[in-house]
């Protein structure tokens, strides 16, 4: 294997974190800001590029790797965590919002997984985090997750996160699944991904599901999330107080309701 072999354990239910066990000189790479906690004798290093360790040490190679991450909307930097001690050590990474962490062994998926832009959390050193251009322009312009998706390549463990409940579905050759564009988390590289317009003007305008949905055609595996972060954020924004001061007096209480009825707000 080209990737470091790491052991792991996932804790929690709705707000999960993954604990990675590192043998001496083993390394895990993660998104900047994903760290939750780590034991002593683990050395942190901020790096350019995709974390694969195979792009060369030249400045141009590092800039290319960093540029790929900018295109997917991620930070310029990634962070590596290396066990420099003599025994096993542990480092933990947390999800940024409620949902699930999905462990994926890339060697079981022909060395490549395509996922939404913000799904990657951490991986064994050697996994390449790159960009995947969609072949069809319609997918790019109307896909909800943007023209560019992430691709994770290698033969080691990687961890992606998504919102709500996650379901893994295996599509047979020619089998088609239609999903909300924001609910697609990841898919194997052999799945054909396209965008279709919702049929019927009334459905498109008043159905509340948008004008487009994703069609996934097998063979291959897909991972679907029940609560995309964009949907969660829109509901939170809609429920936020609309007063000039950004808050309401005793909101949610009986006193607050009475205050509103009496015209005090």
N, C-alpha and C positions, 0 to 999 in steps of 0.2 A: 504494500500500500504506500501511496505517496503522502497520505494524510496521517497526522498523529492519531493514534487510537485512544479514545477517551471514554471513560465510564461516566454515567450521569444518573441523577434521580430527580424527578419532578415532584414538587410539593404544592399543596393547595388545590383549590377547586375552581373558584371564579377569578381569583387574583393569584395566579401561579408564579412560581419562580423555579428555575432549574439549577441544581447543584452539580457542578462538573468536578470529577475527581481526576487529578493530574498526577501521573508518575513523575519522577525526577526528569527534568528537561522536556517534559511535554508542554505544549502550548495550545491555548484556545484563543480565538480572535472574536471580538464582539463589537457591536455598535457603540460609539461613544455615548456615555450616559446610561448604559444598560447594567452596569455593575450594581450589585446589591451588597455583597460582603465577600471578603476573602481572608484566608488564613495567612499566617506569617510565612516568609520565604517564597512568596509569590511576587514576581517582579513584573511591574506594569511598564509598557512602552507604547507610545503613540506613534502610529505609522501612517504614511501615505499608501495609496493603492488599495488592492482588494483583499489583502491578507493571505494570498495563496503562497507567497514566498517563492514563486517561480517566475516573477516578472523581471528579474534582474535587479542589480543594485544601482543602475545608472539613473541620473536625474530624470531623463526623458521617460523611462519606463515607469517611474513613480508618478510623474505628472499625468501620464496616460491613465494609469489606474485610478488616480484621484479624480480625473476628469470624467471617467465613467460613473463614479459615484455622484458627482454633481448632476449629471443628466438624469439620474433616478431620484433626485431630490434629497439625497442623503448628505451627511457631513463630509467634509474633505478628509477627515481622519477616521481611523479605526484604532482600536486598542487591543494589544496582545497581552496575555497573562501567562507567564512561564513559571513553572515550578523549578526554582533554583536550589531547593533543599535536597535532603537525602531520603526523605520519606514521602508518602502520599499526602497531597494537600488538596484543599477544596476551595473553589471559587463559585459564587452564585450570581445569576443574572435574572432580573425581574421583568415581567411584561409591563409595558407602559400604560395599559388600560385593561379593564376587565375582559377576560376571555380565556383562551387556552394556548398552551405551548405545544407545538407539534414536533416531536423528534423524527428526523428523517435520516436514514442511512443511504447516502447517495449511491453506494455500490449496489443497492437493491433496486435502483431506478435508472439503470444504465448511465449513471454518472452525471445526470443533469435533471434539475427541477426548475420550472419557471414559476415565479410567484409575484404577487403584487409588490409595489415599490417599497412599502414600509414594513413588509412582513419579516425580513431577516432580523434575527436577534443575536445569535452567536453560532460558532462552528469550530470544529477542529482546525488547527493550522494546516494549510494546504488546500482548503476549499476556496475556490475562486468565486468572488461576488462580482458579477458583471452585469451587462445590460442585454436585453433581448428586444430587438426591433420586430414589431408585428409585420407580417408579410402584406397584409391588406390595409390600405389606407383607411377604410371605413372603421376597422378595429381601432386604429389609432385616434381618429378624431372623435369617435362616439363611444369609446370603450369604458368610460367612467373612470378607469384607473390610469388613463393616459396612454400615449403612443408607445412609451417605453416601459417595459416590465423588467424585473430583476431575473437573472439566471444564476443558479448556484451549481457549480461544476466541481467534480472531484470524486473521491471514493471514500469519504469519511462522514462523520456525523455532523448534521447541521440542525439548528433549531429555529423554527419560524413561529410567529405568534399571530393570533387573529382574535376577533371579538365574538363574544357570546359562545354558543355551542358549535363545535366543528363536526362535520360529517365527511367521511371519506367514501367516495363512490368509485366503483370500477366499471368503466364503460366497455362494452363489447364492440367489436368492429362494426362500424356503421351506426351504433347506438348514439342517440342525440339527447343532450340534456340542456334545457333552457334555464338560465338563472339571471337574477338581477346582477348587473355589471359590477356593483360594489361588493357582492357576496362571494365572488371568486377569490380564493386565497392562493391556491397553487395548483399546478397540473404537471404531469409528466410531459416530456418534450414531444411525444408522439401524438398528443391530443390536438385536433384541429380546432382552433379558436377563431370565432367570427362574431360579428354583430348583426342583429336583425332589428328592423323597425317594428314596433308594435302595430299590429293591424287594427284599423278602425280609428277614426278621428276621435270619437267619444272616449274610447278606451285610453287613447294617448293623452287627451286633455284632462279627463276627469278620473282616470283610474288610479292616480297617485303613484304610479310605478315608473314614470318617465317614458320617454319616447323609444328607448332602445333596451334590448336585453342581449345577453351573451348566449351564443350557441356553442356547445362543446360536443365534439363528435369523436367517438372512440375509434380505435382502441386506446386505452390508457386509464390513468387514475386522476381524479380531481378531488380537491379539498374545498369545501364550501363552509362559509361562516354565517351564522344567523344574525349577527349584529355588526355590520361594518362601522368603523369608527366615524365615518362621515355622517352616517345616519344617527349615531349616538350624539355627535356634536350638534347636529341641526336641531334635535329635540331639546337638548340642554339650552341652546341659544333661544329657541322659541319659548321656553318656560322661564327664562331669565327675567327679572324685574325690568320694566321699561320706564321707570321713573328717571328723571334727570340725574338724580344722585346715584343711580345704579342699585338702589335697594328700596325696600318697602318697610313701613313701620309695622312691627309685630306680624310679619307675613306668615300665614299658615296657622295663626292662633285665632281663638274666638274673639279676643279683644281687637285683633287686627281687622277681622271681618266686620265687626260692629262699627269700628272707626271708619271703614270704607262706606258702609251704608249711610252713616250720618253725614257723609260728604266731607270728611276730614282729609281725604286723599284725592 
